[in-house]
Amino acid sequence: MNLALDNEARAILAGNDRGGYTVPTAGLYPYQWNWDSIFAAMGFAEHDRARAWAEIETLFSGQWPNGMVPHILFHKVDPSYFPGPDIWGGVGPLPSSGISQPPVAATFIRCLYEQDKALGAAHVRALIPRLTDWHRWFITWRGEGGAICVSHPWETGRDNAPDWDAPFAAIEPVGVEEYRRRDTTHVVEDERPRSYEYDRYLYLVKLGRESGWDEAHIKADSPFRVADPTMTFILLRANRDLLALAREFGAPTDEIEGWIAAIGAGAERLWNPEIGAYDCLDIRSGQHSGVISNASFLSWYGGLHDDRMLAHFERIRGLTRFGVPSADPGHPAYEPRRYWRGPVWAMMNWLIAMGLDEAGHGDLAEALRLNTGEMIATGGFAEYFDPRDGTPAGGRNFTWTAAVWLAWASPTSGRISCPASS
C-alpha cells in the first residue's frame, strides 16, 4: 500500500506541474502559491532534484523590487479563481498578489542543497541575495519590536483561523464591490471561510491596491496588523538557515545575525500568560487572540527550546485521533472541518515535528510523523483532514500533501533530512 501511495504522490506532483511551477490543485488553486511551491520542491527532490530547483527559481522570478516574494504568481490567467490579478493590481515583474506568505524557502533551500551540494551550489549562490532581500522586507515592513506581523490573514497561510476573529470584528468592509466567489464551486461551503470573512479579505486587498501597495502606508494605516506565530517562528528559523548558507558561501552575515537576535527576543511578545501559550497579538488593540493554534507549536521549529508549549501539545494531541488540529479543540471557535478553524494540515505537522526533534523530543516527532502518515493513508492526498477520523476535506490531489508524504511521512520513499537550525 505504501509503495502505491508513493507512486500516487509522484503522479499528483506530475499532474499539477505546469512547466517550472506546480499549482496546489487544479480548479481550486490554478496558480503558483508561495509556500506551497517550496513544499512541492521538497516532494520533487525525492525523485527529481533539478525539477525542485526549477520550482524555487520560478517562484523567485516574481520577486518585487522591494524584496517581497508574493503569495500568488498569476502565470496564466484562469477565470476559475477569484480574486485574480485584476483585483490585486500587484506591482512586481509578473502579475501577482500584493502580500507574501510564510518564508519557509531558506530552510528548505538549505535542505535541498545538503542533498546534493554539487548540483545545488550555483542555485544557492544566486538565491542568497534574493532571500536576504525578502527577509529584510519582512523585518522592515512587518516587524514590530522583533515580532513579525501580517497585513492580511492570507499572508499567514492560515486564512480563517480564529485568531483573526477579534481584529475582523473591528473592520467594517465599506466600499467592497459585489463579487462572486469561485472556491465554493470546488469545495462545499462548510469547509471554506464564511462570506463575512471574505468581505474583510477583499476590503484589505482593496486598501492595499488603492495605496499602490505602499508598505509605509499599509504599516501605518491598515486596520489589520497582527503579530503572528507562523511568521515570527518561520522567519526566525529561516534566518538561522540563511545564516548557515551565507557563512558557507562567504556572503555577509552581520545583518542576518542581528535579525536572529531581534526576533528571538521579540517572540516573547507573542507569549500570552493568561493561557500559558504563544498566540497572536493584535498590534492595533494590544490584545492577544487567546487561541492556541498549530502555529503556536512552531516555537520549537523557530529554535525556542524552552518547552513551555509541551503540556499544551500533549493535551491537544490527546483530544483527537489525528493531530495537530489547526485550532485547540477546547476553544469555542473550533470547527473540525472548516479550513483553518480545526482541520489538520500535513505540512504544518512536518514543521512541528522538525522542531520537536531538534528540541530533544524525538519520540514525539516520530509519533507525529507516523500519525500523519496514517492520516494520509486513511484520507488520501487531501488539502486538509478532519482530526477526529481523518476524513479528507478541501481540495483533492493536493500538491503539498503529496510532497510531505514523499519527503517525510511515507515509510518507503526517500525521506528528506534537513539540517538542524543553528
C-alpha positions in Angstrom: 0.0 0.0 0.0 2.8 2.4 0.9 4.5 1.9 -2.5 1.2 2.6 -4.2 0.8 5.8 -2.2 4.4 6.8 -3.2 3.5 6.4 -6.8 0.2 8.2 -6.4 2.0 11.1 -4.8 4.5 11.4 -7.6 1.7 11.3 -10.1 -0.1 14.2 -8.3 3.1 16.3 -8.5 3.3 15.5 -12.2 -0.3 16.2 -12.8 -0.1 19.6 -11.0 3.1 20.5 -12.9 2.5 23.5 -15.2 6.1 23.7 -16.5 8.5 25.1 -14.0 5.9 25.5 -11.3 3.1 23.5 -9.8 -0.4 24.5 -8.8 -1.7 23.3 -5.4 -4.5 21.6 -7.2 -6.4 22.0 -10.4 -9.5 24.3 -10.4 -9.5 25.4 -6.8 -6.0 26.9 -6.9 -4.8 27.3 -10.5 -1.7 29.5 -9.9 1.6 29.3 -8.2 1.4 29.8 -4.4 4.5 30.8 -2.5 4.9 28.3 0.4 3.0 25.6 -1.5 5.8 25.7 -4.1 8.6 25.3 -1.5 6.9 22.2 -0.2 6.4 21.0 -3.8 10.1 21.4 -4.4 10.8 19.1 -1.5 8.4 16.5 -3.0 10.2 16.7 -6.3 13.5 16.4 -4.5 12.6 12.8 -3.6 13.0 11.8 -7.3 14.0 14.9 -9.4 16.3 17.5 -7.8 16.7 19.6 -10.9 12.9 20.0 -11.1 12.9 21.0 -7.4 15.4 23.8 -8.1 13.3 25.0 -11.1 10.2 25.3 -8.8 12.1 27.6 -6.4 13.6 29.7 -9.1 10.3 30.2 -10.8 8.9 31.5 -7.6 11.7 34.0 -7.1 11.2 35.2 -10.7 8.2 37.1 -9.3 10.1 38.9 -6.5 9.2 42.6 -6.3 11.8 45.4 -6.4 11.3 46.0 -2.7 12.3 42.3 -1.9 8.8 40.9 -1.3 8.0 37.5 -2.8 4.3 37.4 -3.5 1.9 34.8 -2.2 0.5 34.2 -5.6 2.1 34.4 -9.1 -0.5 34.6 -11.9 1.5 33.0 -14.7 -1.6 32.3 -16.8 -5.0 34.0 -16.3 -7.6 31.4 -15.2 -11.2 32.7 -14.6 -11.9 29.8 -12.3 -10.1 31.6 -9.4 -11.1 34.8 -7.5 -9.6 37.2 -6.7 -7.4 37.3 -9.8 -4.7 39.7 -10.9 -7.1 42.4 -11.9 -8.3 42.6 -8.3 -4.9 42.6 -6.8 -3.1 45.0 -9.0 0.4 43.8 -8.0 3.4 45.9 -8.9 6.1 43.2 -9.4 7.7 41.9 -12.6 4.9 39.3 -13.0 1.1 39.6 -12.3 0.9 38.8 -8.6 -0.9 39.4 -5.3 0.3 42.2 -3.1 1.2 40.2 0.0 3.6 37.5 0.9 3.5 34.1 2.7 5.5 32.3 5.4 9.1 32.3 4.3 9.9 28.6 4.6 12.2 28.9 1.5 15.6 29.5 3.1 15.1 26.4 5.4 14.2 24.1 2.6 16.7 25.5 0.1 19.3 24.6 2.7 17.7 21.1 3.0 17.8 20.7 -0.8 21.4 21.9 -1.0 22.5 19.4 1.6 21.1 16.6 -0.5 23.4 17.4 -3.4 25.9 20.2 -2.9 27.4 19.9 -6.4 24.0 20.4 -8.1 22.8 23.0 -5.6 25.8 25.3 -5.2 25.1 27.6 -8.1 21.4 27.8 -7.3 22.2 28.7 -3.6 24.8 31.3 -4.6 22.2 33.1 -6.8 19.4 32.8 -4.2 21.2 34.1 -1.1 20.8 37.8 -2.2 17.2 37.2 -3.1 16.5 35.5 0.3 18.3 38.3 2.1 16.2 41.0 0.3 13.0 39.1 1.2 13.8 38.7 4.8 14.8 42.4 5.0 11.4 43.3 3.6 9.8 41.3 6.5 11.9 43.0 9.1 11.3 46.4 7.6 7.6 46.3 6.9 6.2 43.5 9.1 8.5 43.9 12.2 7.1 45.1 15.5 9.6 45.0 18.3 11.0 41.8 16.9 7.7 40.0 16.4 6.6 39.6 12.8 3.2 40.9 11.7 0.9 40.3 8.8 -1.3 42.8 7.0 -3.8 40.2 5.7 -4.8 36.8 7.1 -3.9 35.3 3.7 -0.3 36.3 4.4 0.0 33.8 7.2 -1.5 30.9 5.1 -4.0 30.4 8.0 -6.7 32.3 6.2 -9.7 32.0 8.5 -8.1 31.0 11.8 -10.0 32.0 15.0 -7.0 34.3 15.7 -8.5 36.9 13.3 -12.0 37.0 14.8 -11.4 40.0 17.1 -9.4 42.0 14.6 -12.0 41.4 11.9 -14.8 42.4 14.3 -13.3 45.9 14.3 -13.3 46.2 10.5 -16.3 47.5 8.5 -15.7 46.5 4.9 -17.0 49.6 3.3 -16.7 50.0 -0.5 -16.2 46.3 -1.3 -18.0 45.8 -4.6 -20.3 42.9 -5.2 -18.3 39.7 -6.1 -18.8 36.1 -6.8 -16.6 33.6 -5.0 -15.2 30.6 -7.0 -13.9 28.5 -4.2 -17.3 27.2 -3.1 -17.9 25.8 -6.6 -15.0 23.4 -5.9 -15.4 22.7 -2.2 -18.5 22.6 0.0 -19.2 25.8 1.9 -18.9 24.2 5.3 -15.2 23.5 4.6 -14.4 27.1 3.5 -14.2 30.6 5.1 -17.6 32.3 5.5 -18.7 35.3 3.4 -18.3 37.6 6.5 -14.6 36.8 6.3 -14.3 37.1 2.6 -15.8 40.6 2.7 -12.9 41.6 5.0 -10.3 39.8 3.0 -11.4 41.8 -0.1 -11.5 45.0 1.9 -7.9 44.6 2.9 -6.9 43.8 -0.7 -8.8 47.0 -1.7 -6.8 49.1 0.8 -3.5 47.7 -0.5 -4.3 48.1 -4.1 -5.6 51.7 -3.7 -2.3 52.6 -2.0 -0.3 51.1 -4.8 0.9 48.6 -2.3 2.7 51.4 -0.4 4.2 49.5 2.5 4.7 52.6 4.7 1.0 53.5 4.2 -0.1 49.9 5.0 2.0 49.7 8.1 0.7 53.0 9.4 -2.9 52.9 8.4 -4.2 49.4 7.8 -6.8 48.3 10.4 -5.3 44.8 10.3 -1.8 44.4 11.8 -1.4 41.3 13.8 1.9 39.7 15.1 1.7 36.1 14.2 3.5 32.9 15.5 3.5 31.5 11.9 5.5 34.4 10.5 7.6 35.0 13.6 8.8 31.5 14.2 9.2 30.6 10.5 11.2 33.7 9.8 13.4 33.1 12.9 14.2 29.6 11.6 14.6 30.9 8.0 17.2 33.4 9.2 19.1 30.8 11.0 19.3 28.7 7.9 20.1 31.7 5.7 22.9 32.5 8.1 24.3 29.0 7.7 24.2 29.3 3.9 25.7 32.8 4.0 28.6 31.5 6.1 29.2 28.6 3.7 29.2 30.8 0.6 31.1 33.8 2.1 28.1 36.2 2.0 27.7 39.0 4.6 26.3 37.7 7.9 26.1 40.7 10.4 22.7 41.8 9.3 21.3 38.3 9.5 22.7 37.8 12.9 21.0 41.0 14.0 17.7 39.8 12.7 18.0 36.5 14.6 18.7 38.3 17.9 15.8 40.7 17.4 13.2 38.1 16.5 14.4 35.7 19.2 13.8 38.5 21.8 10.7 39.8 20.1 9.0 36.4 20.0 8.3 36.9 23.7 5.7 39.4 22.7 3.6 36.5 21.5 3.6 34.8 24.8 0.1 35.1 26.4 0.4 34.5 30.1 -3.3 34.2 30.5 -3.4 30.9 28.6 0.3 30.0 29.0 0.9 29.8 25.3 2.2 31.6 22.2 -0.6 33.2 20.2 -1.3 36.2 18.0 -1.0 39.8 19.2 -3.3 42.4 17.6 -1.0 45.4 17.3 -3.9 47.8 16.9 -5.8 46.8 20.0 -2.9 45.4 22.1 -4.8 42.2 22.8 -3.8 38.6 22.4 -6.1 36.3 20.5 -6.4 33.7 23.3 -6.2 30.9 20.7 -3.8 28.0 20.8 -3.3 27.0 17.1 -1.0 24.6 15.4 1.2 27.7 14.7 1.7 28.0 18.4 3.7 24.8 18.3 6.2 26.2 15.7 8.2 27.7 18.6 10.5 24.7 18.6 10.9 25.0 14.8 12.0 28.6 15.4 14.6 27.4 17.8 12.9 28.5 21.1 13.5 25.3 23.1 12.0 26.4 26.4 9.3 23.7 26.3 6.6 25.9 27.6 4.3 24.6 24.9 4.9 21.0 25.7 2.0 20.4 28.1 -0.4 22.0 25.6 0.9 19.9 22.8 0.4 16.7 24.8 -3.0 17.8 25.9 -4.2 18.7 22.4 -2.7 15.6 20.8 -4.8 13.6 23.3 -8.1 15.1 22.2 -8.2 13.9 18.6 -7.3 10.8 16.6 -5.1 12.8 14.3 -3.1 15.8 15.1 -2.2 18.6 15.1 -5.6 20.3 14.8 -5.3 23.9 13.5 -7.2 25.2 16.5 -7.5 23.9 20.0 -10.5 21.5 20.2 -11.2 23.0 23.6 -11.7 26.5 22.1 -15.3 27.6 21.4 -14.4 28.6 17.8 -13.1 25.1 16.9 -14.7 23.7 13.8 -13.1 20.4 12.8 -13.9 20.6 9.1 -13.7 24.3 8.3 -10.3 25.2 6.8 -8.0 26.7 9.5 -10.5 26.5 12.3 -9.8 22.9 13.3 -8.6 20.6 10.5 -5.1 19.0 10.4 -2.6 20.2 7.7 0.2 17.7 6.9 2.8 20.4 6.1 2.3 22.1 9.4 2.8 18.7 11.1 6.2 18.4 9.3 7.4 21.7 10.6 6.2 21.0 14.1 7.9 17.6 14.1 11.2 19.1 12.8 11.2 21.5 15.8 10.3 18.8 18.3 13.1 16.6 17.1 15.6 19.3 17.3 14.4 20.3 20.8 15.2 16.8 22.0 11.7 15.3 21.7 12.4 12.8 19.0 9.8 10.4 20.3 7.0 12.9 19.9 8.3 13.9 16.5 8.3 10.3 15.3 4.9 9.7 16.7 3.6 12.7 14.8 5.2 11.5 11.6 3.6 8.1 12.0 0.3 9.7 12.8 0.5 12.0 9.8 1.3 9.0 7.6 -1.7 7.1 8.9 -3.9 10.1 8.3 -2.8 10.4 4.7 -3.2 6.7 4.2 -6.7 7.0 5.6 -7.9 10.1 3.8 -5.8 10.3 0.7 -3.9 13.4 -0.6 -6.4 16.0 0.5 -5.8 19.6 1.3 -6.6 19.1 5.0 -8.2 16.5 7.2 -10.8 16.1 9.9 -8.8 15.5 13.1 -11.5 13.2 14.5 -11.3 10.5 11.9 -9.0 11.6 9.0 -11.9 12.3 6.6 -10.5 14.3 3.7 -11.6 17.9 3.3 -10.9 20.8 1.0 -9.2 20.2 -2.3 -8.1 16.8 -3.5 -4.9 15.6 -5.3 -3.1 18.3 -3.3 0.5 19.1 -4.1 1.8 19.8 -0.7 0.2 16.8 0.9 1.7 14.6 -1.8 5.1 16.3 -1.3 5.0 15.9 2.5 4.2 12.2 2.1 7.2 11.7 -0.2 9.7 13.9 1.7 8.7 13.0 5.3 5.6 10.9 6.1 6.0 7.8 3.8 7.6 4.7 5.4 9.1 3.8 2.0 10.0 6.8 0.0 13.4 8.7 0.3 12.9 10.8 3.4 14.5 14.3 3.1 16.8 15.0 6.0 17.1 18.7 6.9 20.0 20.0 9.0 19.2 21.4 12.4 19.0 25.2 12.7 22.0 26.7 14.4 
